[in-house]
Amino acid sequence: MSGSAPKYERITLDGVEYQWLYRHGWGNLRGGAGYYGVSVSVWLEPERTRELVIDFPFSRFGMRTPPRKAMLIEAFTPAIEAALANGWDPESRGRAYRYEVPETEGAK
């Protein structure tokens, strides 16, 4: 057997339970175009409902890889709410909906 199934975490917002998974920490963009930040995936039900990919600017967590779980949850909770307000329909299917957290939102 090669590898194991991802371990999804759970979070409840406004009575709705979401599952989430840490995608990746910071890294260097190809071609020397700069750095990218932490990214998280969120679903109602992985592989069955539309994925939300939350991309944080590099400045949000700096060089911490990965940030502590509590810090990550605190950061992506308002991002889920913003994505919902901006058109993410978690009950639909289709390609992932990307939400980029603004540079100024929650900068530390």
C-alpha positions in Angstrom: 0.0 0.0 0.0 1.4 3.4 -0.9 0.5 6.4 1.2 -2.6 6.9 3.3 -5.8 8.8 3.0 -5.8 12.4 4.0 -6.9 13.2 7.5 -9.6 15.9 7.3 -10.2 18.2 10.2 -13.7 19.5 11.1 -15.0 22.9 11.9 -18.5 24.2 12.5 -19.6 27.7 11.5 -23.1 29.0 11.9 -24.3 25.4 12.5 -22.8 24.0 9.4 -20.0 21.4 9.6 -17.1 21.8 7.1 -14.1 19.5 6.6 -10.8 21.1 5.9 -7.3 20.1 5.0 -4.0 21.9 5.1 -2.8 22.0 1.5 0.7 23.5 1.7 2.9 26.0 3.4 4.9 28.8 1.8 7.1 28.4 -1.1 8.9 30.0 -4.0 7.0 30.6 -7.2 8.6 29.2 -10.4 10.7 31.6 -12.3 11.7 33.7 -9.3 8.3 35.5 -9.3 8.2 35.7 -5.5 6.7 33.6 -2.7 3.3 32.1 -2.2 1.6 31.7 1.1 -0.2 29.0 3.1 -3.2 27.3 1.4 -6.2 25.4 2.9 -9.0 23.4 1.3 -12.6 23.3 2.7 -15.6 21.2 1.8 -18.9 20.1 3.1 -18.0 16.6 2.0 -14.7 16.0 0.3 -14.8 14.7 -3.2 -18.6 15.1 -3.3 -19.1 18.9 -2.9 -17.4 21.9 -4.3 -14.0 22.6 -2.8 -13.0 26.0 -1.5 -9.3 26.8 -1.7 -8.2 29.6 0.6 -4.9 31.2 -0.4 -3.2 33.4 2.2 -0.7 36.0 1.2 2.9 35.2 2.2 2.8 38.0 4.8 0.0 36.4 6.8 2.2 33.6 8.3 5.6 34.6 7.2 8.1 31.8 7.3 6.1 29.6 9.7 5.5 26.3 8.1 3.0 25.1 9.0 1.3 27.6 11.3 -0.2 26.2 14.5 -3.6 24.7 14.0 -5.3 27.3 16.2 -3.7 30.1 14.1 -4.8 28.6 10.9 -8.4 28.1 12.0 -8.6 31.7 13.3 -7.3 32.9 9.9 -9.5 30.8 7.7 -12.8 31.2 9.5 -13.5 34.7 8.2 -12.2 33.6 4.8 -15.0 30.9 4.6 -17.6 33.5 5.5 -16.2 35.9 2.8 -16.1 33.2 0.2 -19.8 32.4 0.9 -20.6 36.1 0.6 -18.7 36.2 -2.7 -20.5 33.3 -4.4 -19.0 30.0 -3.2 -21.8 27.5 -3.0 -20.5 24.6 -0.9 -23.4 22.3 -1.9 -22.6 22.5 -5.6 -20.2 20.5 -7.6 -17.6 21.7 -10.1 -14.0 23.0 -10.1 -12.6 24.5 -6.9 -13.6 28.0 -5.9 -10.5 30.0 -5.0 -10.6 32.7 -2.4 -7.5 34.9 -2.0 -7.3 36.5 1.4 -6.5 40.2 0.9 -2.9 41.3 1.8 -4.3 43.6 4.5 -6.7 41.1 6.1 -5.4 39.8 9.4 -1.8 40.7 8.7 0.6 40.0 11.6 
